[in-house]
Amino acid sequence: MPAQRPEDSASPSTIAVIGGGPAGLMTAETLHAAGLQVDLYDAKGSVGRKFLIAGKGGMNLTHSDPFEVFVTRYAGRRDDVATWLRDFDADALRAWARGLGVETFIGTSGRVFPSDLKAAPLLRGWVRRLREQGVRFHVQHRWLGWNDAGALRFATPEGEIAVQADATVLAMGGGSWPELGSDGAWVEPLEAEGIAIAPLQPSNCGFDIGWSEHLATRFAGEPLKPVVAHWQDADGVAHQRQGECVLTATGIEGSLVYALSPMLRDAIARDGHTTLVLDLLPGREEADLARRLAKPRGSRSLSEHLRREAGVAGVRAALLYEVLDKAALADPARIARTLKRFPFRLQRTRPIAEAISSAGGIPLEALGPQLMLHTLPGVFAAGEMLDWEAPTGGYLLTACFASGRHAAHGVIDWLAQRSA
């Protein structure tokens, strides 16, 4: 069990922050601003690796949704995450980036991007400022848990070391992209301390369908846009959402699929499979499609008839051939219905290592309102280690930043209470 250092009024408290992603770096910044000495540890050779990869195709920093809409993106953890965001919301994040010399803009989708669309300049400037301010960075330090004396254990290139700290903030990410550091290796040390960890699961992930070899080899990477998803919630209320997705060699992925992934993942866990229903031709009426497809096609092939009468070709036509037999393909009404309610039968999620993020982790019920573990005084947690999830679009990153800041304030308050 972590031991508490004796009070020493002659020197500032030393805080260990473990994990160099957005949550850990924001924790370090907030703690240092309060006059605390911060040592930041990361298992990799540099910090922020997943942050850099997230920004490779265009750094989506946050979202311009109004606050009351923004917080709905966190579903069952909405109220908890809202507490973090009230102190550091999307506008605060944009102002913070501006303080690092990074201007932002709102894209047509409402997402917020750095003006250069890159993550590297922001991360470099941030780390440089933290170093100049006195935050001490220790890379290639993999956390192993605590020793019998309550000191933090780290594996380093020179061997294992033990570190005493007045308080500790754990911010090591979830279980996705393990090669970048978010490998979930922290689960075992915490479980050894009696913390019941919710199993890590893929979130914002793709799904396997099991395409034919023809579809997998000819159409993997083909986009479907726009499409509209249709589903019913647990209360039987119908919902729909427009977006984009992409066929893969094994199934389907993309922003629309990611947004629905918690629901789809949980349905597969419950029933062994689930069906994602997509309107492949939004804006077209089923009855009109059926009428046009019922026209005599003469010597034209079915593929040419689909193209001329319905504008269906390429990947959409290939999908029809994938799920309809010869008799169904001779039925214009059946074709029209399938195009408007195409059934993607999902078999399983893609592995967590491929997911953009993960669900599961430290249950929020195991933490106090300031993110300190109930059973480990002086140990706080932030970021994707916690059991919450959100869709892509800036919501994940914003909550990671905000949780790091919230945990830091928890440390500050806890130290003040101890001193009092």
Residue pairs with C-beta under 8 A, 6 or more apart in sequence:
1 146
1 150
1 193
1 376
2 146
2 150
2 152
2 168
2 376
2 377
2 378
2 379
3 149
3 150
3 151
3 164
4 150
4 166
4 377
4 378
5 164
5 165
5 166
7 418
7 419
12 35
12 36
12 37
13 36
13 37
13 166
13 167
13 415
14 36
14 37
14 38
14 39
14 164
14 165
14 166
15 31
15 36
15 37
15 38
15 39
15 165
15 166
15 167
15 168
15 169
15 411
16 39
16 41
16 152
16 163
16 165
16 167
16 168
16 169
17 24
17 27
17 28
17 31
17 38
17 39
17 40
17 41
17 168
17 169
17 171
18 24
18 40
18 41
18 42
18 143
18 152
18 168
18 169
18 170
18 171
18 172
19 41
19 42
19 170
19 171
19 172
19 173
19 181
19 383
19 385
20 40
20 41
20 42
20 44
20 46
20 47
20 48
20 137
20 139
20 181
21 47
21 48
21 50
21 51
21 171
21 172
21 173
21 181
21 182
21 383
21 384
21 400
22 48
22 51
22 383
22 397
22 400
22 401
22 404
23 171
23 382
23 383
23 384
23 400
23 401
23 403
23 404
23 407
24 40
24 42
24 47
24 169
24 171
24 172
24 382
24 383
24 404
25 40
25 47
25 48
25 126
25 127
25 130
25 404
26 400
26 401
26 402
26 404
26 405
26 408
27 169
27 171
27 382
27 404
27 405
27 407
27 408
27 411
28 38
28 40
28 130
28 135
28 408
29 126
29 130
29 135
29 408
30 404
30 405
30 408
30 409
30 412
31 38
31 169
31 408
31 411
31 412
32 38
32 130
32 133
32 134
32 135
34 408
34 412
36 411
36 412
36 415
37 134
37 136
38 134
38 135
38 136
39 135
39 136
39 138
39 163
39 165
40 47
40 130
40 135
40 136
40 137
40 138
41 138
41 139
41 141
41 143
41 154
42 137
42 138
42 139
42 140
42 141
42 181
43 140
43 141
43 142
43 143
43 172
43 181
43 185
44 139
44 140
44 180
44 181
45 139
45 140
46 139
47 123
47 127
47 137
47 139
48 119
48 123
48 127
49 180
49 181
50 173
50 177
50 180
50 181
50 182
51 119
51 123
51 397
52 119
52 120
52 123
53 177
53 180
54 60
54 119
54 356
54 397
55 117
55 118
55 119
55 120
56 119
58 113
58 117
59 113
59 114
59 117
59 118
59 119
59 122
60 111
60 112
60 113
60 392
60 393
60 394
60 397
61 93
61 94
61 97
61 104
61 112
61 113
61 114
61 394
61 397
61 398
62 90
62 93
62 94
62 111
62 112
62 394
62 395
62 397
62 398
63 70
63 90
63 110
63 111
63 112
63 393
63 394
63 395
63 398
64 90
64 106
64 110
64 111
64 112
65 73
65 90
65 110
67 85
67 89
67 90
70 85
70 89
70 90
70 395
70 398
71 78
71 81
71 82
71 85
72 78
73 390
73 391
73 393
73 395
74 80
74 81
74 82
74 388
74 389
74 390
74 395
74 399
75 262
75 389
75 390
77 364
77 387
77 388
77 389
80 364
80 388
81 388
81 390
81 399
81 402
81 403
83 369
83 406
84 399
84 402
84 403
84 405
84 406
85 398
85 399
85 402
87 402
87 405
87 406
87 409
88 96
88 401
88 402
88 405
88 406
89 398
89 402
90 112
90 394
90 398
93 398
93 401
93 402
94 104
94 112
96 401
97 103
97 104
97 114
97 122
98 104
100 122
100 125
100 126
100 129
101 125
102 114
102 115
102 116
102 121
102 122
102 125
103 114
103 115
104 112
104 113
104 114
104 115
105 112
105 113
105 115
106 112
107 113
109 393
110 393
111 393
111 394
112 394
114 121
114 122
127 137
130 137
131 137
138 154
140 156
140 157
141 154
141 155
141 156
141 161
142 154
142 155
142 156
142 185
143 152
143 153
143 154
143 170
143 172
143 185
143 186
143 189
144 153
144 154
144 155
144 160
144 189
145 152
145 153
145 188
145 189
145 190
145 192
145 193
146 152
146 153
146 189
146 193
147 153
147 162
149 162
150 164
151 162
151 163
151 164
152 162
152 163
152 164
152 165
152 168
153 160
153 161
153 162
154 160
154 161
154 162
154 163
166 378
166 415
167 378
167 379
167 380
167 411
167 414
167 415
168 378
168 379
168 380
169 380
169 381
169 382
169 404
169 407
169 408
169 411
170 186
170 379
170 380
170 381
170 382
170 385
171 381
171 382
171 383
171 385
171 404
171 407
172 181
172 182
172 185
172 186
172 383
172 385
173 181
173 182
173 383
173 384
173 385
174 182
174 184
174 200
174 357
174 358
174 359
174 360
174 361
174 384
174 385
175 182
175 183
175 184
175 200
175 352
175 353
175 358
175 360
176 182
176 202
176 203
176 352
176 353
176 354
176 355
176 356
176 357
176 358
177 353
178 184
178 353
179 353
182 358
182 384
184 200
184 358
186 385
187 197
187 200
190 197
190 362
191 197
193 375
193 376
194 375
195 362
195 366
195 373
195 375
195 376
196 363
196 366
197 360
197 361
197 362
197 363
198 359
198 360
198 361
198 362
198 363
198 387
199 360
200 352
200 358
200 359
200 360
200 361
201 265
201 349
201 352
201 358
201 359
201 360
202 261
202 265
202 349
202 350
202 351
202 352
202 354
202 355
202 358
202 359
203 261
203 262
203 265
203 355
203 356
203 357
203 358
203 359
203 389
204 258
204 261
204 355
204 356
204 357
204 389
204 391
204 392
204 396
205 253
205 258
205 261
205 265
205 349
205 350
205 352
205 354
205 355
205 356
206 248
206 250
206 251
206 252
206 253
206 254
206 257
206 349
206 350
206 354
207 251
207 252
207 253
207 257
207 261
207 264
207 268
207 276
207 344
207 346
207 347
207 348
207 349
207 350
208 250
208 251
208 346
208 347
208 348
208 349
208 350
209 250
209 251
209 252
209 344
209 345
209 346
209 347
210 250
210 251
210 347
211 247
211 249
211 250
211 251
211 322
212 322
214 318
215 247
215 318
215 319
215 322
216 249
216 250
217 249
218 318
219 247
219 314
219 315
219 318
220 247
220 248
220 249
221 246
221 247
221 248
222 246
222 247
222 314
222 315
223 244
223 245
223 246
223 247
223 254
223 315
224 244
224 245
224 246
224 247
224 254
224 278
224 280
224 315
224 316
225 243
225 244
225 245
226 242
226 243
226 244
226 282
227 242
227 243
227 244
227 245
227 256
227 278
227 279
227 280
227 282
228 240
228 241
228 242
228 243
228 278
228 279
228 282
229 240
229 241
229 242
229 243
229 256
229 260
229 276
229 277
229 278
229 279
230 238
230 239
230 240
230 277
230 278
230 279
230 341
231 238
231 239
231 240
231 260
231 263
231 276
231 277
232 238
232 239
233 239
240 279
241 256
241 259
241 260
242 256
242 282
243 254
243 255
243 256
243 259
244 254
244 255
244 256
245 252
245 253
245 254
245 255
245 256
245 257
245 278
246 252
246 253
246 254
247 315
250 350
251 344
251 346
251 347
251 350
252 276
252 344
252 346
253 350
255 392
255 393
257 264
257 276
258 356
258 391
258 392
259 391
259 392
260 276
261 349
262 359
262 389
264 274
264 276
264 346
264 349
265 349
265 359
267 274
268 274
268 346
268 347
268 348
268 349
273 345
273 346
273 347
274 345
274 346
275 343
275 344
275 345
275 346
276 343
276 344
276 346
277 341
277 342
277 343
277 344
278 341
278 342
278 344
279 339
279 340
279 341
279 342
280 312
280 316
280 319
280 339
280 340
280 342
281 289
281 310
281 311
281 312
281 316
281 339
281 340
284 310
284 339
284 340
286 336
286 337
286 339
286 340
287 336
289 310
289 332
289 335
289 336
289 339
289 340
290 332
290 333
290 335
290 336
290 337
291 332
292 309
292 310
293 305
293 306
293 309
293 310
293 332
293 335
293 336
294 332
294 333
295 309
297 304
297 305
300 308
302 329
303 313
303 317
306 312
306 313
306 317
306 320
306 335
307 313
307 317
310 335
310 336
310 339
312 320
312 339
316 339
319 342
320 329
320 335
320 338
320 339
321 329
323 338
323 342
323 343
324 334
324 335
324 338
328 334
328 335
328 338
329 335
349 355
352 358
356 392
356 396
357 384
357 389
357 390
357 396
358 384
358 389
359 387
359 388
359 389
360 387
361 384
361 385
361 386
361 387
362 373
362 381
362 385
362 386
362 387
363 387
364 386
364 387
364 388
366 373
366 374
366 375
367 373
367 374
367 380
367 381
367 386
368 374
368 410
370 380
370 406
370 407
370 409
370 410
370 413
370 414
371 380
371 381
371 382
371 386
371 403
371 406
371 407
371 410
372 378
372 379
372 380
372 410
372 414
373 379
373 380
373 381
377 414
378 414
380 407
380 410
380 411
381 407
382 400
382 403
382 404
382 406
382 407
383 400
383 403
383 404
384 396
384 400
386 403
388 399
390 396
390 399
